[in-house]
């Protein structure tokens, strides 16, 4: 539907092929950004992102029509366009998916997605890259493939356990299945009623890890083995409503190595990890007896959800171009003190411990 922007210019607005009745607002819930414009009669559009408004240039005739196109993948397109100029910080990885990744020790990949703390200060994120062939899960359960921007928080949210368990389950050290993990329930919606578990059962009046980060709230979290718990406040670090509207539900890959992790650390190169993350290998075959390995939880190699963790391959493929060939041929297990300096040329390396979503196949967990 067109509307008259002035006496001389008429505008039409599109989201891809879909015609819109009005121009999207700056903070629209669909996450639409200005993509490009087409005008007739020799005119053109200059887009002012701060004012969120078009300026028509070369206007020489009345009743000129300009069609403005908006897109939810405008960031993807911007990064891909930037990659044509920046061949140092942005590199297509060596996988069949040809994901475009930020690499090196300190790339300029910070992004403001509208996240703010309780005082209104910006919380910045960092772009891991544009990931191709991502399975998006729609509200009705149907799936389709998209290219999506994958981001990671620039600062941590404090030490949180991946999973823990009652002392009589795996000796209290948790279960290596992301779809049931305590950290997953902390980060994602739908676990507001999650209860604290004791060795004797569930403590009915105590909520824990119950979507606290997703809901920007405070409560109890697990923090050590045998379901040890403590209070924690996410009012300054949790997600704002505007940010949650930008997060897409996708199918995360949770496959793992087909052999014991502790016996095959030499295989931990980025290309191998990328392959096994997307494999049908699960860890249950290594956990079927003994006090450290007595859980009865079914393992899965995919999980549909909103917030996950980085993959080991994300870490590997973030290494700088100047050392890339040598580092990608080495096991990431040996990157500490390696020559060349692999971890020192990888921005996803931090001095503190970081969890990944990939479960470890270990007969002791």
C-alpha positions as CSV (number, residue, x, y, z in Angstrom):
1,X,0.0,0.0,0.0
2,X,1.5,3.3,-1.0
3,X,1.3,6.5,0.9
4,X,2.2,10.1,0.1
5,X,5.4,11.1,1.7
6,X,5.3,14.7,0.3
7,X,3.7,16.4,-2.7
8,X,6.3,15.0,-5.0
9,X,7.3,11.6,-3.6
10,X,5.3,8.4,-3.0
11,X,6.7,5.5,-1.0
12,X,6.0,1.8,-0.9
13,X,7.5,-0.6,1.7
14,X,8.4,-4.3,1.4
15,X,9.7,-7.0,3.6
16,X,11.2,-9.2,1.0
17,X,8.3,-9.9,-1.4
18,X,5.7,-9.0,1.2
19,X,4.2,-5.5,0.7
20,X,3.8,-3.6,4.0
21,X,1.0,-1.1,4.9
22,X,3.4,1.2,6.7
23,X,7.1,1.7,7.1
24,X,8.6,-0.5,9.9
25,X,9.4,1.4,13.1
26,X,13.0,1.6,14.2
27,X,12.7,-0.9,17.0
28,X,10.2,-3.2,15.2
29,X,9.7,-6.7,16.8
30,X,10.5,-8.4,13.6
31,X,14.1,-7.0,13.6
32,X,13.7,-5.5,10.1
33,X,16.4,-3.2,8.9
34,X,16.7,-1.1,5.8
35,X,18.1,-3.0,2.9
36,X,17.9,-1.0,-0.3
37,X,15.6,1.3,-2.3
38,X,14.5,1.6,-5.9
39,X,13.1,4.9,-7.3
40,X,11.8,5.8,-10.7
41,X,12.5,9.0,-12.7
42,X,16.2,9.0,-11.9
43,X,15.8,9.5,-8.2
44,X,17.6,7.6,-5.4
45,X,17.4,7.2,-1.6
46,X,19.9,7.9,1.0
47,X,19.0,6.2,4.3
48,X,19.6,7.9,7.6
49,X,19.8,5.0,10.2
50,X,20.0,7.3,13.3
51,X,16.8,9.2,12.2
52,X,15.4,6.1,10.7
53,X,14.2,8.0,7.6
54,X,14.9,8.2,3.9
55,X,16.1,11.2,2.0
56,X,15.2,11.3,-1.7
57,X,18.0,12.6,-3.9
58,X,18.0,13.8,-7.5
59,X,14.3,14.6,-7.3
60,X,13.4,16.3,-10.5
61,X,9.8,15.3,-11.3
62,X,6.6,15.2,-9.3
63,X,4.8,11.9,-8.4
64,X,8.1,10.1,-8.1
65,X,7.8,6.6,-6.6
66,X,10.4,5.1,-4.3
67,X,10.1,1.5,-3.0
68,X,12.0,0.8,0.2
69,X,12.9,-2.8,1.0
70,X,13.5,-4.0,4.5
71,X,15.0,-7.3,5.7
72,X,15.5,-9.3,8.9
73,X,18.8,-10.6,7.6
74,X,20.3,-7.1,7.0
75,X,23.2,-7.9,9.4
76,X,24.0,-11.0,7.4
77,X,24.2,-9.0,4.2
78,X,26.2,-6.3,5.8
79,X,28.8,-8.8,7.1
80,X,29.0,-10.5,3.8
81,X,29.6,-7.2,2.0
82,X,32.2,-6.2,4.6
83,X,34.0,-9.5,4.0
84,X,34.8,-8.4,0.5
85,X,36.8,-5.6,1.9
86,X,38.1,-7.2,5.1
87,X,39.9,-10.4,4.3
88,X,41.8,-10.5,7.6
89,X,39.2,-10.5,10.3
90,X,36.4,-12.1,8.2
91,X,37.2,-15.5,6.7
92,X,35.0,-18.2,5.1
93,X,35.7,-21.4,7.0
94,X,36.8,-24.7,5.4
95,X,33.5,-26.5,6.0
96,X,31.0,-27.5,3.3
97,X,28.6,-24.9,4.7
98,X,31.2,-22.0,4.1
99,X,30.3,-20.1,7.2
100,X,31.7,-16.6,7.4
101,X,33.5,-16.1,10.7
102,X,35.3,-13.4,12.6
103,X,38.9,-14.4,13.2
104,X,42.1,-13.3,15.0
105,X,43.0,-12.1,18.4
106,X,40.9,-8.9,18.5
107,X,38.6,-8.4,15.6
108,X,36.1,-5.5,15.6
109,X,33.0,-7.6,15.9
110,X,31.1,-6.0,18.7
111,X,27.3,-5.5,18.2
112,X,24.6,-3.6,20.1
113,X,21.4,-5.6,19.9
114,X,19.5,-3.5,22.4
115,X,20.6,-5.4,25.5
116,X,20.9,-3.3,28.6
117,X,21.5,-3.8,32.3
118,X,19.3,-2.6,35.1
119,X,20.9,0.9,35.0
120,X,20.3,1.3,31.3
121,X,23.9,0.7,30.3
122,X,24.5,-1.2,27.0
123,X,25.5,-4.8,27.1
124,X,27.5,-5.6,24.0
125,X,27.7,-8.9,22.2
126,X,30.2,-10.2,19.7
127,X,29.5,-11.8,16.3
128,X,30.9,-15.3,15.8
129,X,29.8,-15.2,12.2
130,X,27.2,-15.8,9.6
131,X,26.2,-19.5,9.8
132,X,24.7,-21.2,6.7
133,X,22.2,-24.0,6.5
134,X,20.9,-23.5,10.0
135,X,17.7,-25.4,10.8
136,X,15.1,-22.9,12.0
137,X,12.1,-24.3,14.0
138,X,8.9,-22.4,13.4
139,X,6.1,-22.0,16.0
140,X,4.1,-24.8,14.4
141,X,7.1,-27.2,14.6
142,X,7.9,-27.0,10.9
143,X,11.5,-26.4,9.9
144,X,13.4,-24.6,7.2
145,X,17.0,-23.6,6.4
146,X,18.3,-20.1,6.9
147,X,21.6,-18.2,7.1
148,X,21.8,-16.6,10.6
149,X,24.1,-14.4,12.5
150,X,25.5,-16.2,15.6
151,X,26.6,-14.1,18.5
152,X,28.1,-14.6,21.9
153,X,28.0,-12.3,24.9
154,X,31.1,-10.1,25.3
155,X,31.2,-10.6,29.0
156,X,30.2,-13.7,31.0
157,X,27.2,-13.9,33.3
158,X,29.2,-15.4,36.2
159,X,30.2,-19.0,36.9
160,X,27.4,-21.4,36.3
161,X,27.5,-25.2,36.2
162,X,26.7,-27.1,33.0
163,X,24.9,-29.7,35.0
164,X,24.8,-31.3,38.4
165,X,22.9,-34.1,40.0
166,X,21.8,-35.7,43.3
167,X,24.7,-37.4,45.0
168,X,23.2,-40.9,44.1
169,X,23.2,-40.1,40.3
170,X,26.7,-40.1,38.7
171,X,28.1,-39.4,42.1
172,X,26.6,-35.9,42.0
173,X,28.6,-34.7,38.9
174,X,25.6,-34.3,36.6
175,X,24.5,-35.8,33.3
176,X,26.1,-34.9,29.9
177,X,22.8,-34.4,28.0
178,X,22.1,-30.7,27.0
179,X,18.3,-31.2,26.6
180,X,18.2,-31.9,30.4
181,X,21.1,-29.7,31.5
182,X,20.7,-27.2,34.4
183,X,22.5,-24.5,32.4
184,X,20.0,-25.0,29.5
185,X,17.1,-24.5,31.9
186,X,18.7,-21.3,33.2
187,X,19.2,-19.7,29.8
188,X,16.0,-20.7,28.0
189,X,12.2,-20.1,28.5
190,X,9.7,-22.7,29.6
191,X,11.4,-23.8,32.9
192,X,9.9,-21.3,35.3
193,X,8.5,-24.2,37.3
194,X,11.7,-26.1,37.6
195,X,12.2,-27.5,41.1
196,X,15.2,-28.3,43.3
197,X,16.0,-32.0,43.4
198,X,17.4,-33.8,46.4
199,X,18.7,-37.4,46.7
200,X,15.3,-38.3,48.1
201,X,13.3,-36.5,45.3
202,X,12.0,-33.1,44.5
203,X,11.7,-30.3,47.1
204,X,8.3,-28.9,46.1
205,X,8.6,-25.3,47.3
206,X,12.0,-24.5,45.9
207,X,12.4,-23.3,42.3
208,X,15.9,-23.4,40.8
209,X,17.6,-22.6,37.4
210,X,14.0,-21.7,36.4
211,X,14.6,-19.6,33.3
212,X,16.2,-16.9,35.4
213,X,18.6,-15.5,32.8
214,X,15.8,-15.5,30.1
215,X,13.4,-13.7,32.4
216,X,16.0,-11.3,33.9
217,X,15.1,-12.3,37.4
218,X,16.7,-13.6,40.6
219,X,16.4,-16.9,42.5
220,X,18.4,-20.0,43.1
221,X,20.9,-21.7,40.8
222,X,23.0,-24.8,41.0
223,X,26.7,-24.1,41.4
224,X,28.6,-27.3,42.3
225,X,28.3,-31.1,42.5
226,X,25.5,-32.9,44.3
227,X,23.0,-30.2,43.5
228,X,24.7,-27.6,45.7
229,X,22.7,-24.3,45.3
230,X,23.0,-20.6,45.9
231,X,21.0,-17.4,45.2
232,X,21.8,-15.4,42.1
233,X,20.5,-12.2,40.6
234,X,20.2,-11.8,36.8
235,X,18.4,-8.4,36.9
236,X,21.5,-6.7,35.4
237,X,22.7,-9.5,33.1
238,X,19.5,-11.2,31.9
239,X,17.8,-10.6,28.5
240,X,15.6,-7.6,27.8
241,X,12.3,-8.1,26.0
242,X,13.5,-6.4,22.8
243,X,16.5,-8.7,22.6
244,X,14.4,-11.9,23.1
245,X,12.3,-10.9,20.1
246,X,15.4,-11.1,17.9
247,X,16.4,-14.6,19.0
248,X,15.3,-17.4,16.7
249,X,14.5,-21.0,17.8
250,X,16.9,-23.3,16.0
251,X,18.1,-26.9,15.9
252,X,21.4,-27.2,17.8
253,X,23.7,-30.1,17.1
254,X,24.8,-32.1,20.1
255,X,26.6,-35.0,18.6
256,X,30.0,-36.0,20.0
257,X,33.0,-38.1,19.5
258,X,32.5,-41.9,18.8
259,X,35.4,-42.7,21.2
260,X,36.5,-41.7,24.7
261,X,37.5,-38.1,24.9
262,X,40.4,-38.8,27.3
263,X,42.0,-41.3,24.9
264,X,41.7,-39.3,21.7
265,X,42.7,-35.7,22.4
266,X,44.9,-35.7,19.3
267,X,41.8,-35.7,17.1
268,X,40.5,-32.5,18.5
269,X,41.1,-30.4,15.3
270,X,38.4,-27.9,14.2
271,X,37.4,-29.8,11.0
272,X,36.9,-33.1,13.0
273,X,34.9,-31.4,15.7
274,X,32.6,-29.7,13.2
275,X,31.9,-33.1,11.7
276,X,31.2,-34.9,14.9
277,X,29.1,-32.1,16.3
278,X,26.7,-32.8,13.5
279,X,27.0,-36.6,13.8
280,X,24.6,-39.2,15.3
281,X,27.2,-40.1,18.0
282,X,25.9,-39.8,21.5
283,X,27.7,-40.4,24.8
284,X,25.4,-43.0,26.4
285,X,27.5,-45.9,25.2
286,X,30.2,-44.8,27.6
287,X,28.0,-44.4,30.6
288,X,26.1,-47.5,31.7
289,X,27.6,-48.7,35.0
290,X,29.3,-47.8,38.3
291,X,28.5,-45.0,40.7
292,X,30.0,-42.4,38.4
293,X,27.9,-43.6,35.5
294,X,24.5,-44.8,36.6
295,X,22.0,-42.3,35.2
296,X,19.2,-43.6,33.0
297,X,18.8,-40.4,30.9
298,X,18.3,-40.9,27.1
299,X,20.9,-39.0,25.0
300,X,20.1,-37.0,21.9
301,X,22.2,-35.5,19.1
302,X,20.0,-32.4,18.4
303,X,18.1,-30.0,20.6
304,X,15.5,-27.4,19.5
305,X,15.9,-24.2,21.5
306,X,16.8,-20.5,21.7
307,X,20.0,-20.1,23.6
308,X,22.9,-22.6,23.4
309,X,26.7,-22.3,23.8
310,X,29.5,-22.1,21.4
311,X,30.8,-25.2,19.7
312,X,34.4,-26.4,20.0
313,X,34.6,-25.9,16.2
314,X,33.6,-22.2,16.7
315,X,36.7,-21.8,18.8
316,X,38.9,-23.6,16.3
317,X,37.7,-21.7,13.2
318,X,38.2,-18.3,14.9
319,X,42.0,-18.5,14.7
320,X,43.8,-15.8,12.8
321,X,44.7,-16.1,9.1
322,X,48.5,-15.7,9.6
323,X,48.6,-18.9,11.7
324,X,45.5,-20.6,10.4
325,X,47.0,-23.4,8.3
326,X,49.3,-24.6,11.0
327,X,46.7,-24.2,13.8
328,X,43.8,-25.9,12.0
329,X,46.1,-28.9,11.5
330,X,46.8,-29.2,15.2
331,X,44.6,-30.6,18.0
332,X,43.1,-27.7,20.0
333,X,44.0,-29.7,23.1
334,X,47.6,-28.8,22.3
335,X,47.1,-25.1,21.5
336,X,48.4,-24.1,24.9
337,X,52.1,-23.2,24.4
338,X,51.9,-24.3,20.8
339,X,54.1,-22.9,18.0
340,X,52.7,-20.9,16.3
341,X,50.6,-19.3,19.1
342,X,47.2,-20.6,18.2
343,X,45.1,-19.7,21.3
344,X,46.8,-16.2,21.5
345,X,45.5,-15.5,18.0
346,X,42.0,-16.6,18.7
347,X,39.5,-14.1,20.1
348,X,37.2,-16.8,21.5
349,X,40.0,-17.9,23.9
350,X,39.6,-16.4,27.4
351,X,41.6,-16.9,30.5
352,X,38.6,-18.2,32.4
353,X,36.8,-21.5,31.8
354,X,34.2,-21.6,29.1
355,X,31.5,-24.3,28.5
356,X,30.6,-25.6,25.1
357,X,27.3,-27.2,24.1
358,X,29.1,-30.4,22.9
359,X,28.9,-33.1,25.5
360,X,32.1,-35.0,26.5
361,X,32.1,-38.7,26.0
362,X,33.7,-39.9,29.2
363,X,33.1,-43.1,31.2
364,X,33.3,-41.0,34.4
365,X,30.4,-38.7,33.6
